[in-house]
Amino acid sequence: MEISYEMFKTDVTLIRELLEEREKEFFHAMELNETEQNGKRKGMVNLLNTLIKMKYHEDAEKWLNKCNEQEFIQILALVNDNIPYERLAKQYMKD
């Protein structure tokens, strides 16, 4: 066993290949995570936009896309508090 370990330590090509493979796996996992986060964000934007359309008959997708997750929660609370659409949009529209 010890001899196999010593051979492995000295095989630079094998070590390089293993490191490259681990790097590829790492970046692939990062891409999957980013894709999942983007999907969740898009779902939240769609859900809030549908709620705003139902309540105010206005399309808010453009400015909702510029909001962060904390702002989504605040917007939901404000919609629930029945504030006028103009006040809601003015507060969260970002140019």
Secondary structure as UniProt FT lines:
FT   HELIX           2..10
FT   HELIX           12..56
FT   HELIX           61..64
FT   TURN            65..66
FT   HELIX           69..80
FT   TURN            81..82
FT   HELIX           85..92
//
